[in-house]
Amino acid sequence: MYFKPGEIPVSRGQVLGLTGQSGTAGPHLHFEVRDAAQRPLNPLARGFAVQDTFAPVISSLHAIPMTPAARVGAGGDILVVSAPGGAALGDTLPELEISGPVAFTARVVDHVDVRGYRLEPEQLTVQLDGRTVYRADNTVFAFDQGSRSRLEWYGRFARRERWLHRRPADDVPGRRGTVWPLGSDGSGLAPGLHHLTVAVRDHAGNLARTVLPLRVGEDPGSCPGWRPDTLTVAPGLPRGALDGVRLNPFFVAGPNAPEWTVRRLDPAGGDPVLEPAELRLRPVRIPPAALVRALAQHLEPTGTAAYVLSGDLPLESALPVEFPAWEEPAADPGRWRVYRWNGEDWQAVSDVITGPGGKPGFKLTAGGLHAVLVDVRAPDLRLPGARDGVLMVAPGPRSTVPGVTFPRWKIFPVAFSEQGSGIDPSSAEVTLDGVPLVVEPDLPRARLLVELPARTSPGSHRLTVGLSDVCGNRSVGQWNLECTEEGLSP
């Protein structure tokens, strides 16, 4: 909404509104400074600068072979250079021997003095032998290019890191450079000694800088030290399934056995990816640990499970895929959902859909173990503070702000617990003494906030709450309320 000057006059100290915290991490004031094209600008450069005496910190670097033949160091493996406890790397790092195209990522953190808030550095520059090969200026943002920003990060390390080159589809404003590690002909840097310099600057001018000497060999060798667990893989793959696999952000080599289905993705062909990519799928059995957790979450397996493996999957939106093998569940289809195993819990990620080839599938958002599970239990409801089924409801707080009226009765929560398919907030049906009551779902805190109408009289009342999960399992709870005027001003 856009308003003309003077259309809505306000004055200093005037109350503009009240905020709650349902649906978000907490109440806050959000502001932006935008240009004429409605692109948000860096507010630190537009009159909102804050004190900043802390320099950015470059705490780790990764060197990653870009082809199966490239190598890093003596073992040909991914190399990690990091400082203990997230401290800054040194000004000059030990010389690194590489051959073939090798890409780099870095973890960079910046803070300001005010409560140590984290910011993105205003500028990151990568130089090779004194020549700038990549630069990222964080001065403006374009909403329609927001999805491209995921091309700048790699998230399979313990903490995500920023790529130190510009990928072809990255058109985020302020980005300059190419995939320079490929060299002029795709074979990597020229043999000899090179110096890679990473410099980071914040808006206050604080600077961090580190230099990595690179000794480039004549011929790329094989990778005898390659380990399939070099990068963190989504857990849940059966033991032995990665034997012989080379997993890397740029390629997956090895799983070409018949049980793996290979699918090649290309944005030119209409696939929702930012760059060409490959993924592999195979039918699997749910490993014991994941199966035990499913039963604890009141989820029953159906026999259909698949593992999706990809070195890098630059999705722009969810990708429809088909299960490589399908077993028709015996349960009502309305209770089927596709879940993804994150190593600790199963999370609902998709309904069962008809895939591109007409077979059952799901919408893929990340690789890993996926399974069709049946939610067999309704949400649990409870009324915190209730004793023997009765909750004492006190008067609401008194307002100290002129013109602002608080609720007559104190707002209270009805808590829910749902470990399966997730809550359907539109299913909430609440009545007070049989009369429908509007409540406020607060899903991040697993609760419904109940505000009694101001006309609710002191005394006894009956509260009924009905709530369903996404699969239609429904719970109904009933409690007595005792509203007391004690302490209520006339």
N, C-alpha and C positions, 0 to 999 in steps of 0.2 A: 504494500500500500504506500502510496506517495501522497504527501500533503503539501499544500501551498504554504508559503511563509505566512505566519499569522493565523492560519486556519484553526489550529489547536493551541491557543496560548497557554503557557505554563509559567510558573514562577519558582524561584529557588525555595526549597523546603516543602514544596507541595507534594502530597502523596499521589503518585501516578497509578499505583496498582499494588496488589499483593501477589506473591508467588508462593507456590508450594514446591514439593520436591518429588512428587510421584512421577515415574517415568524417566527420571534422570538421576545422576549421581548426587545432586544437591542443588539448591536454588543458587542462581548466579546471574550476573549481568553480562550479557554478550553484546559486544559492539564491534563494528567494522568500519573501516574507512575505504570507500570505493571510488574508482575513477568513473568517467562518463560512460564507460562501457559496462558498468556494474561489476568490475573485477575488484576483489578485495586487495588492498595495498598493505604493505608492511606498516603497521601503526607506529613502530618505533621511528620511522622516517617521516612521520606526519604529525609531529607534535605530541606524541604520547611516550617519549623516551623515558626509561627508568634507569636508575643507577645500576651500573654493571661493571664491576671490577674483576670479574672472573673470566679468564681466557677459556676458549673452548678446549676440550680434551679429546685427543685422538688416542683411544685406549687399545685398539687392536686392528690388525690387518690380516686378511686372508689372501693367499695366492692360490688360484684355482686353474688347473689345466682345462683348456677349452676344447680339446680333441682327445681321443683315446691315446694318441701317440705323444702328446705333449707331456712334459714332466716338470716337476718342481722339486729342487733339491735332489739328494742322492736316491731317495725312495720313489720319486715320481708322484708322491702323494700331495694332497692339499696341505699347505703349510699355514700354521697359525702363529702370528707374532702378537703377543699381548703383554700388557703390564699387569702386575698383581693388583687385585682389589680395584680394578677400573682406573688405575692411575695413568698418567700420560706416558706414551712411548718416548724413547729418547730422541734427540735431535737427529742422530744418524744411526741406522740399524745395521746389523751385520750383513755382509754381502750375501746375496741369494743367487744360487745357480739355477737357471731355467733353460728350457729349450722348447721351441714351438710356441704357439699362442697361449698366453697365460693371462687370465683376468684377475682383477683385484677388487676387494671390498674393504671397507673401513667402518669401524664403529666410532661415531663422533657424538659427543654430548656437550651441550652448552647450558649454562645456568646464569641467572641474574641474581643480584643481591637480595631482592625482595623475596623472602621466604624460599630462596633457592629454586624458583620456578625454572622449568626447562623450556628452552626455545630451540628452534632450528637456527643454525648459524646463518648469517646473512649471505656469506659467500664461501664456496668450496672450490679450490683450484687444484688441478692435477697437472704437473709439468713433467715432461720426459726430456732430459738433457737440456733443461732451460726453456723448452718450447711448450706452451700451454696446449694440452690435448683434450682437456675436459674442464668445464667451468659451470657451476650451478649458482645462480644469483636468486635468492629468495626475497624478491621485492614485490612480486605481484602473483596473483593466483587466478586461474580461469576455471570456473565451475564445470564448463563443458569438456575440459581436459583433465578433470580430476582423476579419472580412472587410469590415465597414463602414468600417474605418479607411482603406481605399484611396480612399474618397470625399473624404478630407481633403487629398489630395495630387495634384499634377499633375506628370507626369514627362517631358513632351516638351521641356522646356527643357534647356540643358546640364546643369543640376542641378535635381533636382526641388524644387518649392516647395509651400508650404502654402496652401490656399485660405483667404481671410479672410472667409468666410461659411459658414454651416452648410447643407449640402444636405439636402433633405427626408428621405432614407433614412438619414442619419447618426444612429444612436442609440448611439454610443460614449459610455460614462459620462463625465460632466463637461463635456458640450457643451451650450451654450445659444445660441440665436439663430435666424435665418431667412436666406433668400436676400434680404438687405436691399438689394443693388444694384438689384433689380427695381423698388423703390418700392412705393407702395400699390396701383397699378393695373397694374404690369408694364411701365410706360414709362420707368422710371428715376427718379432723384432730381429733386426740385423745382428749377426754375431758380434760379440765384443762386450765392453763394459758400458752400462747405461745407468743413469741416476733418475729414480722416480721420486718426485717431490710432491707431498700432499700438504697443502696449506689451507687453514680454515680461519675465517675472520668473523667476528660478530659486529653488530652495529656500532658498538662503542669503540671499535678499533682493536680490541684484544685479539691476539693472534696465536695460533698453534701451528707448528710445522714439524714435519719429520721427513727424512730422506732415506730411501731404500735403494742401495746399490744393487744392480741386476747384472749378473754375469751370464750372457746368453751364449749357449753352446752352438756348435755348427749344425748338428743333426738331432732332430727330435728322437728320443729313444722310447722304448716301451715303458710300461709302468709296473715293474715287478713288485713294488711294494703296495700296490693298490688294495685297499680294503673296502668292501661294500658298505661298511658302517662308518665310512669317513664322514659323511653328513648324517645328521639326524633324520631318520626315516620315520614316518608315521608308524607307531608301534602296532603290532597285531598281525604281522605277516608270519605265517607258519614257519617253524624251524626248517632251515635248509632251502627255503624258497628263493633266497637271494644268492645261492651258491653260484659263483662265476659271474655275478652281476657287477658291472661298473656303473655306479650311480653318481651323477654329476649334474649341476645346474644346466649344462649345455648338451648333455647327451645321456642316454641310458643304453649301455651295451651289454649283451649277454642273454637276456631272457627271451630267446627266440624259439624256445621249445613250443610244441603244439598247444600246451595249455595256456599260453599267453596270446591274447588277441591284441594286435597292434593297430592303433588308430592314429592317423596323421591328421593334424589340424592346421588349417591355413585361413587367415582372415580373408584372403582373396576368394576363397570358396564359400564364404558365408559363415564360417565357424566363429563363435564368440570369443576369439583370442586376439590379443594385441600383436602377437608375432607368431610365425609358424612354430608348432610344437608337436611332440609325440607323447602318447600315453599308451600304457599297456594294462590290460585287464586279465584276470584269471579267476576262475571259481576256486573258493577255498572253504575250509571248515573253520568255524570260529575257535580260536585257541582257548584252552581251559580257563585261563585267568579272565579273559573277556566274557566267556560264557557264564562264569560264576557271578561276575558283576551284573550281567544282564538279568539274571534271575533275581538278584538283590534289588534291582530297579523295577521288578515286576514286569519284565519283558520276556516273552517266550520266543525262542528262535523258530524259524519256519523251514530251515534247510537251505535257503538262498543267501549266499554271502559271496562277496567278490572283493578282490584287492585291486586298487588302482595305483599304478606306479608311474611316476613322471619325474624327470630331472628338474624341470621347471615348467610351470603351467600358468602362463600369463593370461588368465581369464579376464575378459571384460564383463561377462555376465555368466550365470549358471549354464553349464553345458549339458544337454540331454545325452545320456549314454544308456546302453542296454546291458543288462546282466548277461555275462557269458554263459551262464547256466541258470535255469529257472525251475523251481519247484513250487507248484501251486499251493499256497497255504490253505489249511482247512478252516481257518477262522473267517469271520465276516470281513470282507474287503475294507469296510470302513474303519477297521482297527489295525490295518497294516500301515506301517510307515517304514521309511528307510532311515537307518541310524548309522552314524559314523563313530568309530572307536577312537578316542583321543589319548589312550594309554591309561586312563583312570575311570572314565565313564563313557556311556553311550549317549550321544546327542542326536536328537531328531533333526534331519537335514532336508528331507524331501518326502513327498508323497510318491507312491508307485505310479509311474506315468507310462505312456506308450512311447517307446523310443523311436529314433529315426527310421529303423527298419521294421517297425510295427510290433516289436517284441517288448515285454515289460522292462522298464528301466527306471532311471531316477535322474534328478538334476544334480550334477556334480559341481561342487564349489572348491574342493581340495582333494588331494590324493589320500590314500590310506584304505583301511578296512571298512567296508560297508556291508550292512546286512539288513534283511527284511525281518523285522521283529513285530510281535503283537503285544500291544499294551493291554494288560489284563486287570489293571487296578485303577480305581477312581482316585481323584485327589483327596488328601487328608485335610480336614478343616478343623480349626480350633480357635477359641476365643481367648486370647491372652488376658490374664487377670481375673477370669471367671472362676468362682468357687462354687462347687456343687451345682454347676449349671447356671449360676447367677452372676451377672456383672453389674457392679455399682457404677453408675454414670454420674459424674460430677458436673457442675456448671463449667462452662467454657471460660477462658481467661478474659479478664477485663481489658478493654481497649484503652490505651494511653494516647492514641493519636486522634485528634479531632476529625470527625467525619468518617471514621473507619469503625465499622461494627463487626465484632467477632461472633462466631456461632454461639447460640445460647447454651448448647450442651457440648461438652468436650468430645472432640472427634476421637474415635477409637478404631483399631484395626481388627479385622478377621484374617487370621493367618492361614495360609494353605501350603501344602507340600506336594510336589508333583515331580517324580523322577523319570517319567516316561516320555510321552508324546508332547507334553507341554500344555499349559493352560489356554483355554479358549476364553478370552475376556468377555466376548460378546454373549457368552452363555450365562453370565452371572444374573441371577434372579433373587432379589432380596425384598422381603416384606417386613413391615412393622405392624403388628396386630392385624395381619392380613392385607394391609394396604401396600402397594408397590412402593419401593424406596430406591432412589438413584444413589449408587455408590461409585467410588472412584478407584479403579484398578491401579495398583502400584506393583507392576510385575517385577521390577528389579529387586524389590524387597519382599516378594512373595506374600502379598497381602492385599486386602480390599479395605479402603478407608471408608468408614461409615460416619456420616454426619446426620444426626437426627434433625428433623424439621424444628424450627423455632416454636411451632404450635404444640410440640410434644409436651404433654402435661407431666408434672411430677407423679411418681408412683410406678406401678408395675406394667411392663410391656413385654411382648413376645417378638423375638427376632428370628426370622427364618432365612437361611442363606443356601442357595443352590448354585453349584459350580461344576462345570464339566471340563475334561481335558479335550485335546484336539480330536481324539478318537471316539469321543462321545461317552466315555465312562463318567458317570455323574454321582456327585455326593451332595447330600442335604444335611445341614446342621441346624439345630434349634436351641436357643438359649433364652433365658429370662433376663430382662433388664430391669434394674431398679434405679430410676432417675430421682435424685435427691436435690432439693433446693438449698441445701445447707451451704451457706456462704454466698448465695446468689443475691446480688443487690436488687432492690426493688425497681 
